[in-house]
Amino acid sequence: AEEVKARYTRVVWCAVGPEEQKKCQQWSQQSGQNVTCATASTTDDCIVLVL
């Protein structure tokens, strides 16, 4: 149950490109690190990373 709860309280956001990565890092800081940033070169690669 705790593992499931932890999964839903943490967000993995995938950014394509440096500008999106910068936005994600700012969001992560403001969320108290509840947002984890991933980076990929394409949106298809992002989908693979967050699933």
CHARMM-style PDB file with segment names, atoms N, HN, CA, C and O in Angstrom:
ATOM      1  N   ALA     1       0.816  -1.200   0.000  1.00  0.00      PROA
ATOM      2  CA  ALA     1       0.000   0.000   0.000  1.00  0.00      PROA
ATOM      3  C   ALA     1       0.858   1.262   0.000  1.00  0.00      PROA
ATOM      4  O   ALA     1       0.555   2.219  -0.711  1.00  0.00      PROA
ATOM      5  N   GLU     2       1.929   1.265   0.797  1.00  0.00      PROA
ATOM      6  HN  GLU     2       2.175   0.487   1.375  1.00  0.00      PROA
ATOM      7  CA  GLU     2       2.812   2.442   0.835  1.00  0.00      PROA
ATOM      8  C   GLU     2       3.510   2.655  -0.506  1.00  0.00      PROA
ATOM      9  O   GLU     2       3.712   3.790  -0.938  1.00  0.00      PROA
ATOM     10  N   GLU     3       3.870   1.564  -1.153  1.00  0.00      PROA
ATOM     11  HN  GLU     3       3.706   0.642  -0.803  1.00  0.00      PROA
ATOM     12  CA  GLU     3       4.538   1.660  -2.457  1.00  0.00      PROA
ATOM     13  C   GLU     3       3.615   2.295  -3.492  1.00  0.00      PROA
ATOM     14  O   GLU     3       4.048   3.117  -4.300  1.00  0.00      PROA
ATOM     15  N   VAL     4       2.362   1.914  -3.464  1.00  0.00      PROA
ATOM     16  HN  VAL     4       2.010   1.245  -2.808  1.00  0.00      PROA
ATOM     17  CA  VAL     4       1.379   2.482  -4.390  1.00  0.00      PROA
ATOM     18  C   VAL     4       1.165   3.954  -4.079  1.00  0.00      PROA
ATOM     19  O   VAL     4       1.113   4.779  -4.992  1.00  0.00      PROA
ATOM     20  N   LYS     5       1.042   4.291  -2.809  1.00  0.00      PROA
ATOM     21  HN  LYS     5       1.084   3.621  -2.068  1.00  0.00      PROA
ATOM     22  CA  LYS     5       0.855   5.688  -2.405  1.00  0.00      PROA
ATOM     23  C   LYS     5       2.039   6.538  -2.863  1.00  0.00      PROA
ATOM     24  O   LYS     5       1.848   7.644  -3.368  1.00  0.00      PROA
ATOM     25  N   ALA     6       3.253   6.033  -2.692  1.00  0.00      PROA
ATOM     26  HN  ALA     6       3.408   5.134  -2.281  1.00  0.00      PROA
ATOM     27  CA  ALA     6       4.453   6.769  -3.105  1.00  0.00      PROA
ATOM     28  C   ALA     6       4.452   6.998  -4.609  1.00  0.00      PROA
ATOM     29  O   ALA     6       4.874   8.056  -5.077  1.00  0.00      PROA
ATOM     30  N   ARG     7       3.986   6.025  -5.359  1.00  0.00      PROA
ATOM     31  HN  ARG     7       3.643   5.166  -4.978  1.00  0.00      PROA
ATOM     32  CA  ARG     7       3.947   6.151  -6.821  1.00  0.00      PROA
ATOM     33  C   ARG     7       3.021   7.278  -7.255  1.00  0.00      PROA
ATOM     34  O   ARG     7       3.309   7.979  -8.225  1.00  0.00      PROA
ATOM     35  N   TYR     8       1.912   7.457  -6.547  1.00  0.00      PROA
ATOM     36  HN  TYR     8       1.678   6.887  -5.759  1.00  0.00      PROA
ATOM     37  CA  TYR     8       0.949   8.479  -6.932  1.00  0.00      PROA
ATOM     38  C   TYR     8       1.267   9.854  -6.365  1.00  0.00      PROA
ATOM     39  O   TYR     8       0.652  10.836  -6.781  1.00  0.00      PROA
ATOM     40  N   THR     9       2.195   9.958  -5.440  1.00  0.00      PROA
ATOM     41  HN  THR     9       2.695   9.160  -5.102  1.00  0.00      PROA
ATOM     42  CA  THR     9       2.562  11.267  -4.912  1.00  0.00      PROA
ATOM     43  C   THR     9       3.774  11.841  -5.634  1.00  0.00      PROA
ATOM     44  O   THR     9       4.145  12.992  -5.403  1.00  0.00      PROA
ATOM     45  N   ARG    10       4.392  11.050  -6.506  1.00  0.00      PROA
ATOM     46  HN  ARG    10       4.090  10.115  -6.693  1.00  0.00      PROA
ATOM     47  CA  ARG    10       5.559  11.507  -7.245  1.00  0.00      PROA
ATOM     48  C   ARG    10       5.212  11.545  -8.726  1.00  0.00      PROA
ATOM     49  O   ARG    10       4.610  10.609  -9.251  1.00  0.00      PROA
ATOM     50  N   VAL    11       5.586  12.610  -9.387  1.00  0.00      PROA
ATOM     51  HN  VAL    11       6.076  13.370  -8.960  1.00  0.00      PROA
ATOM     52  CA  VAL    11       5.313  12.779 -10.815  1.00  0.00      PROA
ATOM     53  C   VAL    11       6.626  12.690 -11.577  1.00  0.00      PROA
ATOM     54  O   VAL    11       7.612  13.322 -11.197  1.00  0.00      PROA
ATOM     55  N   VAL    12       6.642  11.913 -12.646  1.00  0.00      PROA
ATOM     56  HN  VAL    12       5.841  11.400 -12.955  1.00  0.00      PROA
ATOM     57  CA  VAL    12       7.790  11.882 -13.553  1.00  0.00      PROA
ATOM     58  C   VAL    12       7.373  12.638 -14.806  1.00  0.00      PROA
ATOM     59  O   VAL    12       6.433  12.253 -15.501  1.00  0.00      PROA
ATOM     60  N   TRP    13       8.089  13.721 -15.079  1.00  0.00      PROA
ATOM     61  HN  TRP    13       8.853  14.034 -14.514  1.00  0.00      PROA
ATOM     62  CA  TRP    13       7.787  14.562 -16.232  1.00  0.00      PROA
ATOM     63  C   TRP    13       8.943  14.438 -17.213  1.00  0.00      PROA
ATOM     64  O   TRP    13      10.106  14.551 -16.823  1.00  0.00      PROA
ATOM     65  N   CYS    14       8.635  14.210 -18.464  1.00  0.00      PROA
ATOM     66  HN  CYS    14       7.691  14.118 -18.781  1.00  0.00      PROA
ATOM     67  CA  CYS    14       9.678  14.080 -19.476  1.00  0.00      PROA
ATOM     68  C   CYS    14       9.721  15.332 -20.339  1.00  0.00      PROA
ATOM     69  O   CYS    14       8.700  15.791 -20.852  1.00  0.00      PROA
ATOM     70  N   ALA    15      10.906  15.864 -20.484  1.00  0.00      PROA
ATOM     71  HN  ALA    15      11.735  15.491 -20.068  1.00  0.00      PROA
ATOM     72  CA  ALA    15      11.119  17.085 -21.255  1.00  0.00      PROA
ATOM     73  C   ALA    15      11.865  16.757 -22.546  1.00  0.00      PROA
ATOM     74  O   ALA    15      12.794  15.951 -22.561  1.00  0.00      PROA
ATOM     75  N   VAL    16      11.432  17.404 -23.626  1.00  0.00      PROA
ATOM     76  HN  VAL    16      10.677  18.059 -23.614  1.00  0.00      PROA
ATOM     77  CA  VAL    16      12.128  17.293 -24.908  1.00  0.00      PROA
ATOM     78  C   VAL    16      12.813  18.629 -25.149  1.00  0.00      PROA
ATOM     79  O   VAL    16      12.153  19.630 -25.431  1.00  0.00      PROA
ATOM     80  N   GLY    17      14.124  18.644 -25.038  1.00  0.00      PROA
ATOM     81  HN  GLY    17      14.660  17.831 -24.809  1.00  0.00      PROA
ATOM     82  CA  GLY    17      14.885  19.861 -25.279  1.00  0.00      PROA
ATOM     83  C   GLY    17      15.249  20.599 -24.007  1.00  0.00      PROA
ATOM     84  O   GLY    17      14.648  20.391 -22.953  1.00  0.00      PROA
ATOM     85  N   PRO    18      16.251  21.470 -24.124  1.00  0.00      PROA
ATOM     86  CA  PRO    18      16.783  22.167 -22.945  1.00  0.00      PROA
ATOM     87  C   PRO    18      15.819  23.158 -22.296  1.00  0.00      PROA
ATOM     88  O   PRO    18      15.844  23.321 -21.076  1.00  0.00      PROA
ATOM     89  N   GLU    19      14.980  23.815 -23.072  1.00  0.00      PROA
ATOM     90  HN  GLU    19      14.960  23.682 -24.063  1.00  0.00      PROA
ATOM     91  CA  GLU    19      14.033  24.773 -22.481  1.00  0.00      PROA
ATOM     92  C   GLU    19      13.001  24.055 -21.618  1.00  0.00      PROA
ATOM     93  O   GLU    19      12.677  24.501 -20.517  1.00  0.00      PROA
ATOM     94  N   GLU    20      12.491  22.940 -22.132  1.00  0.00      PROA
ATOM     95  HN  GLU    20      12.754  22.578 -23.026  1.00  0.00      PROA
ATOM     96  CA  GLU    20      11.519  22.158 -21.362  1.00  0.00      PROA
ATOM     97  C   GLU    20      12.177  21.560 -20.119  1.00  0.00      PROA
ATOM     98  O   GLU    20      11.550  21.479 -19.062  1.00  0.00      PROA
ATOM     99  N   GLN    21      13.432  21.142 -20.241  1.00  0.00      PROA
ATOM    100  HN  GLN    21      13.941  21.208 -21.099  1.00  0.00      PROA
ATOM    101  CA  GLN    21      14.156  20.596 -19.085  1.00  0.00      PROA
ATOM    102  C   GLN    21      14.313  21.668 -18.009  1.00  0.00      PROA
ATOM    103  O   GLN    21      14.168  21.381 -16.820  1.00  0.00      PROA
ATOM    104  N   LYS    22      14.606  22.885 -18.416  1.00  0.00      PROA
ATOM    105  HN  LYS    22      14.725  23.117 -19.381  1.00  0.00      PROA
ATOM    106  CA  LYS    22      14.751  23.988 -17.459  1.00  0.00      PROA
ATOM    107  C   LYS    22      13.428  24.235 -16.725  1.00  0.00      PROA
ATOM    108  O   LYS    22      13.414  24.419 -15.508  1.00  0.00      PROA
ATOM    109  N   LYS    23      12.325  24.238 -17.466  1.00  0.00      PROA
ATOM    110  HN  LYS    23      12.336  24.089 -18.455  1.00  0.00      PROA
ATOM    111  CA  LYS    23      11.005  24.413 -16.846  1.00  0.00      PROA
ATOM    112  C   LYS    23      10.726  23.302 -15.840  1.00  0.00      PROA
ATOM    113  O   LYS    23      10.218  23.553 -14.747  1.00  0.00      PROA
ATOM    114  N   CYS    24      11.059  22.080 -16.217  1.00  0.00      PROA
ATOM    115  HN  CYS    24      11.472  21.875 -17.105  1.00  0.00      PROA
ATOM    116  CA  CYS    24      10.813  20.943 -15.342  1.00  0.00      PROA
ATOM    117  C   CYS    24      11.643  21.057 -14.061  1.00  0.00      PROA
ATOM    118  O   CYS    24      11.141  20.771 -12.974  1.00  0.00      PROA
ATOM    119  N   GLN    25      12.882  21.462 -14.178  1.00  0.00      PROA
ATOM    120  HN  GLN    25      13.290  21.694 -15.061  1.00  0.00      PROA
ATOM    121  CA  GLN    25      13.726  21.609 -12.993  1.00  0.00      PROA
ATOM    122  C   GLN    25      13.158  22.663 -12.049  1.00  0.00      PROA
ATOM    123  O   GLN    25      13.187  22.487 -10.831  1.00  0.00      PROA
ATOM    124  N   GLN    26      12.643  23.753 -12.605  1.00  0.00      PROA
ATOM    125  HN  GLN    26      12.619  23.896 -13.595  1.00  0.00      PROA
ATOM    126  CA  GLN    26      12.022  24.786 -11.771  1.00  0.00      PROA
ATOM    127  C   GLN    26      10.775  24.236 -11.086  1.00  0.00      PROA
ATOM    128  O   GLN    26      10.557  24.483  -9.900  1.00  0.00      PROA
ATOM    129  N   TRP    27       9.973  23.506 -11.815  1.00  0.00      PROA
ATOM    130  HN  TRP    27      10.151  23.305 -12.778  1.00  0.00      PROA
ATOM    131  CA  TRP    27       8.763  22.900 -11.273  1.00  0.00      PROA
ATOM    132  C   TRP    27       9.114  21.913 -10.156  1.00  0.00      PROA
ATOM    133  O   TRP    27       8.445  21.864  -9.123  1.00  0.00      PROA
ATOM    134  N   SER    28      10.166  21.135 -10.378  1.00  0.00      PROA
ATOM    135  HN  SER    28      10.709  21.175 -11.217  1.00  0.00      PROA
ATOM    136  CA  SER    28      10.602  20.162  -9.385  1.00  0.00      PROA
ATOM    137  C   SER    28      10.996  20.852  -8.084  1.00  0.00      PROA
ATOM    138  O   SER    28      10.622  20.400  -7.001  1.00  0.00      PROA
ATOM    139  N   GLN    29      11.742  21.932  -8.185  1.00  0.00      PROA
ATOM    140  HN  GLN    29      12.046  22.298  -9.064  1.00  0.00      PROA
ATOM    141  CA  GLN    29      12.153  22.678  -6.993  1.00  0.00      PROA
ATOM    142  C   GLN    29      10.944  23.244  -6.262  1.00  0.00      PROA
ATOM    143  O   GLN    29      10.877  23.183  -5.035  1.00  0.00      PROA
ATOM    144  N   GLN    30      10.001  23.787  -6.996  1.00  0.00      PROA
ATOM    145  HN  GLN    30      10.056  23.836  -7.994  1.00  0.00      PROA
ATOM    146  CA  GLN    30       8.820  24.397  -6.383  1.00  0.00      PROA
ATOM    147  C   GLN    30       7.878  23.358  -5.783  1.00  0.00      PROA
ATOM    148  O   GLN    30       7.081  23.681  -4.903  1.00  0.00      PROA
ATOM    149  N   SER    31       7.964  22.121  -6.249  1.00  0.00      PROA
ATOM    150  HN  SER    31       8.611  21.859  -6.964  1.00  0.00      PROA
ATOM    151  CA  SER    31       7.069  21.073  -5.747  1.00  0.00      PROA
ATOM    152  C   SER    31       7.660  20.324  -4.562  1.00  0.00      PROA
ATOM    153  O   SER    31       7.069  19.357  -4.082  1.00  0.00      PROA
ATOM    154  N   GLY    32       8.821  20.764  -4.087  1.00  0.00      PROA
ATOM    155  HN  GLY    32       9.301  21.550  -4.477  1.00  0.00      PROA
ATOM    156  CA  GLY    32       9.462  20.031  -2.999  1.00  0.00      PROA
ATOM    157  C   GLY    32      10.024  18.701  -3.462  1.00  0.00      PROA
ATOM    158  O   GLY    32      10.042  17.729  -2.707  1.00  0.00      PROA
ATOM    159  N   GLN    33      10.480  18.657  -4.693  1.00  0.00      PROA
ATOM    160  HN  GLN    33      10.466  19.447  -5.306  1.00  0.00      PROA
ATOM    161  CA  GLN    33      11.065  17.472  -5.320  1.00  0.00      PROA
ATOM    162  C   GLN    33      10.050  16.352  -5.553  1.00  0.00      PROA
ATOM    163  O   GLN    33      10.442  15.195  -5.702  1.00  0.00      PROA
ATOM    164  N   ASN    34       8.765  16.669  -5.587  1.00  0.00      PROA
ATOM    165  HN  ASN    34       8.446  17.609  -5.466  1.00  0.00      PROA
ATOM    166  CA  ASN    34       7.749  15.668  -5.915  1.00  0.00      PROA
ATOM    167  C   ASN    34       7.653  15.431  -7.414  1.00  0.00      PROA
ATOM    168  O   ASN    34       6.985  14.497  -7.857  1.00  0.00      PROA
ATOM    169  N   VAL    35       8.320  16.279  -8.197  1.00  0.00      PROA
ATOM    170  HN  VAL    35       8.862  17.038  -7.837  1.00  0.00      PROA
ATOM    171  CA  VAL    35       8.376  16.099  -9.650  1.00  0.00      PROA
ATOM    172  C   VAL    35       9.795  15.678 -10.002  1.00  0.00      PROA
ATOM    173  O   VAL    35      10.761  16.354  -9.646  1.00  0.00      PROA
ATOM    174  N   THR    36       9.911  14.563 -10.700  1.00  0.00      PROA
ATOM    175  HN  THR    36       9.127  14.014 -10.989  1.00  0.00      PROA
ATOM    176  CA  THR    36      11.204  14.081 -11.167  1.00  0.00      PROA
ATOM    177  C   THR    36      11.276  14.332 -12.663  1.00  0.00      PROA
ATOM    178  O   THR    36      10.345  14.005 -13.398  1.00  0.00      PROA
ATOM    179  N   CYS    37      12.377  14.909 -13.111  1.00  0.00      PROA
ATOM    180  HN  CYS    37      13.134  15.175 -12.514  1.00  0.00      PROA
ATOM    181  CA  CYS    37      12.532  15.253 -14.526  1.00  0.00      PROA
ATOM    182  C   CYS    37      13.309  14.169 -15.270  1.00  0.00      PROA
ATOM    183  O   CYS    37      14.336  13.681 -14.799  1.00  0.00      PROA
ATOM    184  N   ALA    38      12.802  13.816 -16.422  1.00  0.00      PROA
ATOM    185  HN  ALA    38      11.968  14.213 -16.805  1.00  0.00      PROA
ATOM    186  CA  ALA    38      13.496  12.930 -17.348  1.00  0.00      PROA
ATOM    187  C   ALA    38      13.653  13.711 -18.647  1.00  0.00      PROA
ATOM    188  O   ALA    38      12.857  14.605 -18.935  1.00  0.00      PROA
ATOM    189  N   THR    39      14.666  13.381 -19.424  1.00  0.00      PROA
ATOM    190  HN  THR    39      15.313  12.655 -19.190  1.00  0.00      PROA
ATOM    191  CA  THR    39      14.908  14.075 -20.685  1.00  0.00      PROA
ATOM    192  C   THR    39      15.064  13.053 -21.807  1.00  0.00      PROA
ATOM    193  O   THR    39      15.716  12.023 -21.639  1.00  0.00      PROA
ATOM    194  N   ALA    40      14.463  13.349 -22.939  1.00  0.00      PROA
ATOM    195  HN  ALA    40      13.933  14.186 -23.075  1.00  0.00      PROA
ATOM    196  CA  ALA    40      14.599  12.493 -24.114  1.00  0.00      PROA
ATOM    197  C   ALA    40      14.645  13.377 -25.353  1.00  0.00      PROA
ATOM    198  O   ALA    40      14.282  14.553 -25.308  1.00  0.00      PROA
ATOM    199  N   SER    41      15.093  12.798 -26.451  1.00  0.00      PROA
ATOM    200  HN  SER    41      15.387  11.843 -26.487  1.00  0.00      PROA
ATOM    201  CA  SER    41      15.229  13.590 -27.674  1.00  0.00      PROA
ATOM    202  C   SER    41      13.937  13.657 -28.482  1.00  0.00      PROA
ATOM    203  O   SER    41      13.788  14.534 -29.332  1.00  0.00      PROA
ATOM    204  N   THR    42      13.004  12.744 -28.229  1.00  0.00      PROA
ATOM    205  HN  THR    42      13.125  12.031 -27.539  1.00  0.00      PROA
ATOM    206  CA  THR    42      11.728  12.756 -28.951  1.00  0.00      PROA
ATOM    207  C   THR    42      10.577  12.493 -27.982  1.00  0.00      PROA
ATOM    208  O   THR    42      10.776  11.980 -26.881  1.00  0.00      PROA
ATOM    209  N   THR    43       9.384  12.852 -28.411  1.00  0.00      PROA
ATOM    210  HN  THR    43       9.223  13.269 -29.305  1.00  0.00      PROA
ATOM    211  CA  THR    43       8.215  12.590 -27.566  1.00  0.00      PROA
ATOM    212  C   THR    43       7.977  11.087 -27.418  1.00  0.00      PROA
ATOM    213  O   THR    43       7.538  10.637 -26.359  1.00  0.00      PROA
ATOM    214  N   ASP    44       8.255  10.315 -28.451  1.00  0.00      PROA
ATOM    215  HN  ASP    44       8.612  10.681 -29.310  1.00  0.00      PROA
ATOM    216  CA  ASP    44       8.103   8.857 -28.345  1.00  0.00      PROA
ATOM    217  C   ASP    44       9.041   8.285 -27.287  1.00  0.00      PROA
ATOM    218  O   ASP    44       8.652   7.406 -26.518  1.00  0.00      PROA
ATOM    219  N   ASP    45      10.275   8.784 -27.249  1.00  0.00      PROA
ATOM    220  HN  ASP    45      10.591   9.498 -27.873  1.00  0.00      PROA
ATOM    221  CA  ASP    45      11.221   8.334 -26.226  1.00  0.00      PROA
ATOM    222  C   ASP    45      10.749   8.743 -24.832  1.00  0.00      PROA
ATOM    223  O   ASP    45      10.953   8.007 -23.867  1.00  0.00      PROA
ATOM    224  N   CYS    46      10.125   9.905 -24.725  1.00  0.00      PROA
ATOM    225  HN  CYS    46       9.959  10.503 -25.509  1.00  0.00      PROA
ATOM    226  CA  CYS    46       9.583  10.357 -23.439  1.00  0.00      PROA
ATOM    227  C   CYS    46       8.505   9.402 -22.940  1.00  0.00      PROA
ATOM    228  O   CYS    46       8.469   9.065 -21.756  1.00  0.00      PROA
ATOM    229  N   ILE    47       7.642   8.974 -23.826  1.00  0.00      PROA
ATOM    230  HN  ILE    47       7.671   9.248 -24.787  1.00  0.00      PROA
ATOM    231  CA  ILE    47       6.575   8.056 -23.424  1.00  0.00      PROA
ATOM    232  C   ILE    47       7.168   6.786 -22.829  1.00  0.00      PROA
ATOM    233  O   ILE    47       6.678   6.282 -21.818  1.00  0.00      PROA
ATOM    234  N   VAL    48       8.207   6.275 -23.445  1.00  0.00      PROA
ATOM    235  HN  VAL    48       8.606   6.684 -24.266  1.00  0.00      PROA
ATOM    236  CA  VAL    48       8.861   5.069 -22.938  1.00  0.00      PROA
ATOM    237  C   VAL    48       9.450   5.322 -21.549  1.00  0.00      PROA
ATOM    238  O   VAL    48       9.377   4.455 -20.678  1.00  0.00      PROA
ATOM    239  N   LEU    49      10.025   6.489 -21.340  1.00  0.00      PROA
ATOM    240  HN  LEU    49      10.084   7.194 -22.047  1.00  0.00      PROA
ATOM    241  CA  LEU    49      10.657   6.794 -20.053  1.00  0.00      PROA
ATOM    242  C   LEU    49       9.670   6.910 -18.902  1.00  0.00      PROA
ATOM    243  O   LEU    49       9.987   6.507 -17.783  1.00  0.00      PROA
ATOM    244  N   VAL    50       8.501   7.441 -19.142  1.00  0.00      PROA
ATOM    245  HN  VAL    50       8.243   7.769 -20.051  1.00  0.00      PROA
ATOM    246  CA  VAL    50       7.573   7.693 -18.037  1.00  0.00      PROA
ATOM    247  C   VAL    50       6.609   6.538 -17.778  1.00  0.00      PROA
ATOM    248  O   VAL    50       5.914   6.541 -16.762  1.00  0.00      PROA
ATOM    249  N   LEU    51       6.552   5.568 -18.656  1.00  0.00      PROA
ATOM    250  HN  LEU    51       7.117   5.566 -19.481  1.00  0.00      PROA
ATOM    251  CA  LEU    51       5.642   4.436 -18.427  1.00  0.00      PROA
ATOM    252  C   LEU    51       6.291   3.327 -17.679  1.00  0.00      PROA
ATOM    253  OT1 LEU    51       5.655   2.308 -17.411  1.00  0.00      PROA
TER     254      LEU     51
END
